[in-house]
Amino acid sequence: MEYSCQTYELKCNECGRRFGNRPLSGCPDCLAPLEIAYDLDIIRKEGKFTRANIAAGPFNIWRYAALLPIPEGFQPDIPVGFTPLVRARGLGKRIGADNLYVKNDAVCFPTLSFKDRVVSVALANAQKFGFTTVGCSSTGNLANSVAAQAARLGLKATILIPADLEPAKILNTLVYGARLVRIDGNYDHVNRLCTLIADEYDYGFVNVNLRPYYAEGSKTQGYEIAEQLGWKLPDNVVCPMAGGSLIRKIRKAFNELIALGLVEDKPVRFFGAQATGCSPISQSVRNGWDYIEPQRPNTIARSLAIGNPADGPAASKMIRSTGGWAEDVSDVELVAGIQELAETEGIFTETAGGVTTAVTARLYAQGRISGDETTVVCITGNGLKTTDALAHHYDHIDVRAIRPRLVDFVDYIAALDCQDVDAFPEPALVG
């Protein structure tokens, strides 16, 4: 299974060998990961990737199709992406940020996470390669997106997950009719099994044999950030890290925009966010390592719980090369981050977003980011998927019903005003 394309092909990160376009994720010679390499000279000469053409395109990721690995003749059917970039004045006031933005993929179509971006690009290629069954190894959001988009495209879906995923994410996969296989192990165990299955069966696993195409979908978040800032780059980006791909692809998007003349060149610092219970990339950044020391995940932020991230070493190098930094926060702090973002901006994010919000607050408190700099915080998933992480924090709330009388209402509100109902103390965010 292979197809040719004039403007892009697979290329090894280490030895530079090229492989055309085929379902392959690693170089057979040096075992390094493969990525999509573009011929920017041809793209520039074709004149398709311009501000004017983008503005005339649809309000979804397909407005950037000229710089995505999309097979010739592909007709997009799912309007993914182009999510809001929200000026976060309330959150900014609390943490000392005057020019803070939230890129809100918690409302991404169709399954409320940034994984919808990567899956749409991966499945476009899965169809071209002739796969009729697709799947993934997943910590939740990816499972939802593969199941939903496979259903839309008429593909069969077989999805493997760690057995302890959040119930809402499991339900949000089953509802689309996917075959769901629970594995007694963590994500790294699941991913290794998927690799073995992909070698033996004719399955298109989006984050295994289709991974190079899948990862390119993340670039669209970077394109949108630049366009929504008026074709300008921010000073800083704060991004959650699981496998380490998203943060690298946003930078790749910025570099491509610079190379093609859509934005002015400027330095952008990248900051990574992880949960303390699974923080191999942030550990690598803080120690100045060019490698990752694998960890056994132990955090409620299951969507970030990848103990041996494939793009971890490259992400660590990239962050440090931009003058950025990485931090990790406890489960208590990430829950505080969820509440903080909801209370200040009306955005309900999942546990990964709580990690990113809490890390952002810490970066400002440490002085690593200045209050006047333009900073974009990437929120990647919706809080409706991880309500179990919050539920017990509201056990103290009075749930009794009052009579439908004004006097009862007045008494009830007065009683509430006398109570200390702050279950999420601010110091947990910035400590």
C-alpha positions as CSV (number, residue, x, y, z in Angstrom):
1,M,0.0,0.0,0.0
2,E,1.6,3.2,-1.2
3,Y,0.8,6.4,-3.0
4,S,2.9,9.2,-4.5
5,C,2.6,12.9,-3.9
6,Q,4.7,15.7,-5.3
7,T,4.8,18.0,-2.3
8,Y,5.3,15.7,0.7
9,E,6.7,12.3,1.8
10,L,8.0,10.4,4.8
11,K,11.5,11.2,6.0
12,C,13.6,9.8,8.7
13,N,14.5,12.2,11.5
14,E,18.0,10.8,11.9
15,C,19.4,9.4,8.7
16,G,17.3,11.5,6.2
17,R,16.2,8.5,4.2
18,R,12.9,9.1,2.4
19,F,10.1,6.5,2.0
20,G,7.4,8.0,-0.2
21,N,3.9,7.6,1.3
22,R,3.1,4.4,3.1
23,P,1.8,3.2,6.5
24,L,5.1,3.3,8.3
25,S,6.1,5.1,11.5
26,G,9.8,4.2,12.0
27,C,13.0,4.0,9.9
28,P,14.0,0.3,9.4
29,D,17.6,1.3,9.2
30,C,18.1,3.5,12.3
31,L,14.8,2.9,14.1
32,A,14.2,6.7,14.4
33,P,10.6,8.0,14.0
34,L,9.5,9.2,10.6
35,E,7.9,12.6,9.9
36,I,6.3,14.3,6.9
37,A,8.7,16.4,4.9
38,Y,7.3,19.0,2.5
39,D,8.8,20.6,-0.6
40,L,8.1,24.2,0.4
41,D,9.5,25.5,-2.9
42,I,6.8,23.7,-4.8
43,I,4.1,24.8,-2.4
44,R,5.4,28.4,-2.7
45,K,5.4,28.2,-6.5
46,E,1.9,26.8,-6.6
47,G,0.7,29.8,-4.6
48,K,-2.0,27.8,-2.8
49,F,-1.0,28.4,0.8
50,T,-1.6,32.2,1.1
51,R,-3.5,34.4,3.5
52,A,-6.1,35.1,0.9
53,N,-6.7,31.4,0.0
54,I,-6.9,30.5,3.6
55,A,-9.4,33.2,4.3
56,A,-11.5,32.0,1.4
57,G,-11.5,28.4,2.7
58,P,-13.9,26.7,5.1
59,F,-14.0,27.5,8.8
60,N,-12.2,24.3,9.8
61,I,-8.8,22.7,9.4
62,W,-9.3,22.1,5.7
63,R,-8.6,25.7,5.0
64,Y,-4.9,24.7,5.6
65,A,-5.2,21.6,3.3
66,A,-2.3,22.8,1.0
67,L,0.1,22.2,3.9
68,L,-1.3,19.0,5.2
69,P,-0.5,15.4,4.0
70,I,-3.9,15.0,2.3
71,P,-4.0,12.5,-0.6
72,E,-4.9,13.9,-4.1
73,G,-8.6,13.9,-4.7
74,F,-9.5,13.7,-1.0
75,Q,-12.8,15.4,-0.2
76,P,-13.1,16.5,3.4
77,D,-16.3,15.5,5.0
78,I,-15.9,16.3,8.7
79,P,-15.6,20.0,9.7
80,V,-12.9,19.7,12.4
81,G,-11.2,22.5,14.2
82,F,-11.0,26.3,13.9
83,T,-11.8,26.5,17.6
84,P,-12.0,29.8,19.6
85,L,-8.9,31.7,20.7
86,V,-10.3,33.4,23.8
87,R,-8.8,36.5,25.5
88,A,-8.5,35.2,29.1
89,R,-8.8,38.5,31.1
90,G,-10.3,36.9,34.2
91,L,-7.6,34.2,34.5
92,G,-5.0,36.7,33.6
93,K,-6.0,39.1,36.4
94,R,-5.7,36.3,38.9
95,I,-2.2,35.1,37.8
96,G,-0.7,38.4,36.7
97,A,-1.0,38.0,32.9
98,D,-2.1,41.1,30.9
99,N,-2.1,39.4,27.5
100,L,-3.2,35.9,28.0
101,Y,-5.2,33.7,25.5
102,V,-6.8,30.3,25.7
103,K,-6.9,28.1,22.6
104,N,-10.0,26.2,23.4
105,D,-10.1,22.8,21.8
106,A,-12.5,21.7,24.5
107,V,-15.2,22.5,22.0
108,C,-13.6,20.8,18.9
109,F,-16.0,18.9,16.6
110,P,-17.0,16.1,16.8
111,T,-15.7,14.7,20.1
112,L,-14.6,17.8,22.1
113,S,-10.8,17.4,22.0
114,F,-7.8,18.3,19.8
115,K,-7.6,14.6,18.9
116,D,-10.3,15.3,16.3
117,R,-7.6,17.2,14.3
118,V,-5.1,14.4,14.2
119,V,-7.6,11.7,13.5
120,S,-9.2,13.5,10.6
121,V,-5.8,13.6,8.8
122,A,-4.9,10.1,9.7
123,L,-8.1,8.6,8.4
124,A,-7.8,10.5,5.2
125,N,-4.7,8.5,4.6
126,A,-6.1,5.3,6.0
127,Q,-8.7,5.4,3.3
128,K,-6.1,6.1,0.6
129,F,-4.0,3.1,1.8
130,G,-7.1,0.9,1.6
131,F,-7.6,0.1,5.3
132,T,-11.2,-0.9,6.1
133,T,-10.5,-1.4,9.8
134,V,-8.8,1.4,11.8
135,G,-8.0,1.8,15.5
136,C,-5.7,3.2,18.1
137,S,-4.1,2.8,21.5
138,S,-5.6,5.5,23.6
139,T,-5.9,7.2,27.0
140,G,-9.4,8.3,26.1
141,N,-9.8,11.3,23.8
142,L,-8.2,9.5,20.8
143,A,-10.5,6.5,21.3
144,N,-13.5,8.8,21.2
145,S,-12.4,10.6,18.0
146,V,-11.4,7.4,16.1
147,A,-14.7,5.8,17.0
148,A,-16.7,8.8,15.9
149,Q,-14.9,9.6,12.7
150,A,-14.7,5.9,11.7
151,A,-18.4,5.7,12.0
152,R,-18.9,8.8,9.9
153,L,-16.6,7.4,7.2
154,G,-18.0,3.9,7.2
155,L,-14.9,2.3,8.6
156,K,-14.7,-0.4,11.3
157,A,-13.0,0.6,14.5
158,T,-11.1,-1.5,17.0
159,I,-9.7,0.4,19.9
160,L,-7.4,-0.6,22.7
161,I,-7.4,1.2,26.1
162,P,-6.0,0.8,29.6
163,A,-8.8,-0.8,31.7
164,D,-8.9,2.1,34.2
165,L,-10.0,4.9,31.9
166,E,-12.6,7.4,33.0
167,P,-16.1,5.9,32.5
168,A,-17.3,8.9,30.4
169,K,-14.5,8.3,27.9
170,I,-15.3,4.7,27.7
171,L,-19.0,5.4,27.1
172,N,-18.1,8.1,24.5
173,T,-16.3,5.4,22.5
174,L,-18.8,2.6,22.8
175,V,-21.7,4.8,21.7
176,Y,-20.2,5.0,18.2
177,G,-20.3,1.2,17.8
178,A,-16.5,0.7,18.0
179,R,-15.0,-2.6,19.3
180,L,-13.4,-1.7,22.5
181,V,-10.6,-3.9,24.0
182,R,-9.6,-3.1,27.6
183,I,-6.0,-4.0,28.5
184,D,-4.8,-4.9,32.0
185,G,-1.9,-2.4,31.9
186,N,-1.0,1.2,31.3
187,Y,-0.8,3.1,28.0
188,D,2.7,1.9,27.2
189,H,1.6,-1.7,27.4
190,V,-1.4,-1.0,25.2
191,N,0.7,0.8,22.6
192,R,3.2,-2.0,22.4
193,L,0.4,-4.5,21.8
194,C,-1.0,-2.3,19.0
195,T,2.4,-2.3,17.3
196,L,2.3,-6.1,17.3
197,I,-1.2,-6.2,16.0
198,A,-0.4,-3.7,13.2
199,D,2.5,-6.0,12.1
200,E,0.3,-9.0,11.9
201,Y,-3.1,-7.7,10.7
202,D,-4.3,-5.3,8.1
203,Y,-5.3,-2.6,10.6
204,G,-4.7,1.1,10.2
205,F,-3.7,2.3,13.7
206,V,-3.7,6.0,13.7
207,N,-0.9,6.4,16.3
208,V,1.1,3.4,15.2
209,N,1.5,2.7,11.4
210,L,-0.3,6.0,10.5
211,R,1.5,8.1,13.1
212,P,3.4,10.5,10.8
213,Y,0.2,11.6,9.1
214,Y,-1.8,11.6,12.4
215,A,0.8,13.9,14.0
216,E,0.6,16.5,11.2
217,G,-3.0,17.2,12.2
218,S,-1.7,18.9,15.3
219,K,-0.1,21.7,13.2
220,T,-3.5,23.1,12.5
221,Q,-3.7,24.4,16.0
222,G,-0.6,26.4,15.4
223,Y,-1.9,27.8,12.1
224,E,-5.1,28.8,13.8
225,I,-3.3,30.5,16.7
226,A,-1.3,32.7,14.2
227,E,-4.3,33.5,12.1
228,Q,-6.5,34.3,15.0
229,L,-3.8,36.7,16.4
230,G,-4.0,38.6,13.1
231,W,-1.2,36.6,11.4
232,K,1.2,37.2,14.3
233,L,3.0,34.8,16.5
234,P,2.7,34.8,20.3
235,D,5.7,35.3,22.6
236,N,4.9,32.1,24.5
237,V,2.9,28.9,24.1
238,V,2.0,26.7,27.1
239,C,1.0,23.2,26.0
240,P,0.1,19.9,27.8
241,M,2.4,17.0,27.0
242,A,1.6,13.3,26.8
243,G,3.5,11.8,23.9
244,G,5.2,15.1,23.2
245,S,4.0,15.5,19.6
246,L,1.5,18.4,19.9
247,I,4.0,21.0,21.3
248,R,6.5,20.1,18.5
249,K,3.9,20.3,15.8
250,I,2.7,23.8,16.8
251,R,6.3,25.0,16.5
252,K,6.6,23.3,13.1
253,A,3.4,25.1,12.0
254,F,5.0,28.5,13.1
255,N,8.2,27.7,11.2
256,E,6.3,26.8,8.0
257,L,4.3,30.1,8.3
258,I,7.6,32.0,8.6
259,A,9.2,30.1,5.7
260,L,6.2,30.9,3.4
261,G,6.0,34.5,4.4
262,L,2.6,34.5,6.1
263,V,4.0,35.8,9.4
264,E,7.0,37.8,10.5
265,D,9.9,35.8,12.0
266,K,10.2,36.1,15.8
267,P,11.3,33.9,18.7
268,V,8.5,32.0,20.4
269,R,9.2,30.2,23.7
270,F,7.5,26.9,24.3
271,F,6.5,25.6,27.8
272,G,5.4,22.1,28.6
273,A,2.9,21.0,31.2
274,Q,2.7,17.5,32.8
275,A,1.2,15.9,35.9
276,T,3.7,15.1,38.6
277,G,2.5,11.4,38.6
278,C,3.7,11.1,35.0
279,S,6.3,13.7,34.0
280,P,9.1,12.2,32.0
281,I,9.4,15.1,29.6
282,S,9.3,17.8,32.2
283,Q,11.9,15.9,34.2
284,S,14.1,15.7,31.1
285,V,13.7,19.5,30.4
286,R,14.6,20.5,34.0
287,N,17.6,18.2,34.1
288,G,18.9,19.2,30.6
289,W,18.7,15.7,29.3
290,D,18.6,14.6,25.7
291,Y,16.8,11.5,26.6
292,I,13.7,10.3,28.6
293,E,13.7,8.3,31.7
294,P,10.5,6.3,31.5
295,Q,8.1,6.5,34.5
296,R,5.2,4.4,35.7
297,P,2.1,6.6,35.5
298,N,0.3,7.5,38.7
299,T,-2.1,10.4,38.2
300,I,-5.7,11.2,37.6
301,A,-4.7,13.0,34.4
302,R,-5.0,9.8,32.4
303,S,-4.9,11.6,29.0
304,L,-1.4,12.6,29.8
305,A,-0.3,9.3,31.4
306,I,2.3,8.1,28.9
307,G,5.3,7.0,30.8
308,N,7.6,6.4,27.8
309,P,6.6,9.1,25.3
310,A,7.6,8.5,21.7
311,D,8.4,12.2,21.0
312,G,9.7,12.9,24.5
313,P,13.4,13.4,23.6
314,A,12.6,15.6,20.6
315,A,10.1,17.6,22.7
316,S,12.6,18.1,25.5
317,K,15.3,19.4,23.1
318,M,12.9,21.6,21.3
319,I,11.6,23.3,24.5
320,R,15.1,24.0,25.7
321,S,16.2,25.3,22.3
322,T,13.5,28.0,22.4
323,G,14.4,29.2,25.9
324,G,11.2,27.6,27.3
325,W,10.7,25.4,30.3
326,A,8.5,22.6,31.6
327,E,6.7,22.0,34.9
328,D,4.5,19.4,36.5
329,V,1.8,19.8,39.1
330,S,0.1,17.4,41.5
331,D,-3.4,16.0,41.2
332,V,-4.6,18.4,43.8
333,E,-3.2,21.3,41.9
334,L,-4.6,20.2,38.6
335,V,-8.1,19.9,40.1
336,A,-7.6,23.5,41.3
337,G,-6.6,24.4,37.8
338,I,-9.9,23.0,36.3
339,Q,-11.9,25.1,38.8
340,E,-9.8,28.2,38.2
341,L,-10.3,28.1,34.4
342,A,-14.0,27.5,34.8
343,E,-14.6,30.2,37.4
344,T,-12.6,32.9,35.5
345,E,-13.3,32.1,31.8
346,G,-16.4,29.8,31.7
347,I,-14.3,27.0,30.1
348,F,-14.8,23.6,31.6
349,T,-11.7,21.5,30.8
350,E,-10.6,18.0,31.5
351,T,-7.8,17.0,33.8
352,A,-5.1,17.7,31.1
353,G,-6.4,21.3,30.9
354,G,-6.3,21.6,34.7
355,V,-2.6,20.6,34.4
356,T,-2.0,23.2,31.8
357,T,-3.8,26.0,33.7
358,A,-2.0,25.2,37.0
359,V,1.4,25.1,35.2
360,T,0.7,28.4,33.5
361,A,0.0,30.0,36.9
362,R,3.2,28.6,38.3
363,L,5.3,29.9,35.3
364,Y,4.0,33.4,35.9
365,A,4.6,33.1,39.7
366,Q,8.2,32.0,39.0
367,G,8.8,34.9,36.7
368,R,9.5,32.7,33.7
369,I,6.8,34.5,31.7
370,S,6.3,38.2,32.0
371,G,2.8,39.7,32.4
372,D,3.0,41.8,29.3
373,E,4.0,39.1,26.9
374,T,1.4,37.5,24.5
375,T,0.9,33.9,25.8
376,V,-1.3,31.2,24.4
377,V,-2.5,28.4,26.7
378,C,-3.6,25.2,24.8
379,I,-6.7,23.6,26.3
380,T,-7.1,20.2,24.6
381,G,-10.2,18.5,26.0
382,N,-13.6,18.9,27.6
383,G,-14.3,18.6,31.3
384,L,-17.5,16.6,30.7
385,K,-15.2,13.6,30.0
386,T,-13.5,13.6,33.4
387,T,-16.2,14.6,35.9
388,D,-15.2,11.8,38.2
389,A,-12.0,13.8,39.0
390,L,-14.2,16.6,40.5
391,A,-17.3,14.9,41.9
392,H,-16.0,14.3,45.5
393,H,-14.9,18.0,45.8
394,Y,-18.5,19.0,45.8
395,D,-19.7,16.6,48.5
396,H,-20.0,19.5,51.0
397,I,-22.5,21.4,48.8
398,D,-26.0,21.6,50.4
399,V,-28.3,19.8,48.0
400,R,-31.5,20.0,50.0
401,A,-34.6,21.5,48.2
402,I,-36.4,24.6,49.6
403,R,-40.0,25.5,49.3
404,P,-41.0,27.7,46.4
405,R,-41.3,30.8,48.7
406,L,-39.4,34.0,48.7
407,V,-38.7,33.9,52.4
408,D,-37.1,30.4,52.1
409,F,-34.9,31.6,49.2
410,V,-33.7,34.6,51.2
411,D,-32.9,32.5,54.2
412,Y,-31.1,29.9,52.0
413,I,-28.9,32.5,50.2
414,A,-28.1,34.2,53.6
415,A,-26.9,30.8,54.9
416,L,-24.7,30.3,51.8
417,D,-23.2,33.7,52.2
418,C,-22.0,32.7,55.7
419,Q,-20.3,29.5,54.6
420,D,-16.8,29.1,53.3
421,V,-17.5,27.1,50.1
422,D,-14.1,27.6,48.5
423,A,-13.0,24.0,48.0
424,F,-10.1,25.0,45.7
425,P,-7.8,27.3,47.6
426,E,-5.7,29.6,45.3
427,P,-2.3,28.7,46.8
428,A,-2.6,25.2,45.4
429,L,-2.4,26.7,41.9
430,V,0.8,28.6,42.3
431,G,2.6,26.7,45.0
